[in-house]
Amino acid sequence: MSSPVRSRRGAWRITAAALAAVLAVGLSACAPDPGTEAYLNGDQKAYTIDDFRWVEIPADKRGEPVEFDGTTDQGEAFSSADILGDVAVVNFWYATCGPCRIEAKDLEAVWQEHQDDGVAFIGVNIYDQADTARAFAEKYGVTYPSLIDADTGEAKLAFAKVAPIQAPPTTLVLDKQGASPRASSARSTRPSCRR
């Protein structure tokens, strides 16, 4: 029988390794939609991060748990207390963001693989309303929920002191205690496209 500490470490390692692999590898396919094509061609004018970063925040620098809440794209109330005790992957995105479209399939694959391993996924849509977020989820096969944060910015603001969200997509990994982001990442705007 494994100890709770070993189980927590195992869940974190699984999630971190899987998420790092997904984000570092890049594309699994090239999507034909105009927003993604503009991104891939370097024509997208929206503000997205221009490099890939993975930053682990040391345990002694993490501070207090990040508390955030809101309403999901399905109209359900969500609170970070709902996922306390799980490693949490929080992805900040919006529907017309080319890199967000590209990584959606990969994030969903990691969610499907690890959702039974004490890992929770939650998206935070920072620009769109619920109908747009639902259409995106249907088109790209995303099954984990997303908070609709466009009107209030409260979820984004909750992370501002520990990991400012400067450009989407940004993915944060919280430890099981909900402590400030254990790691953060952003996709490159110049990924290589695999066929």
Disulfide bonds with the S-S distance in Angstrom:
Cys30-Cys193 1.51
Cys97-Cys100 2.37
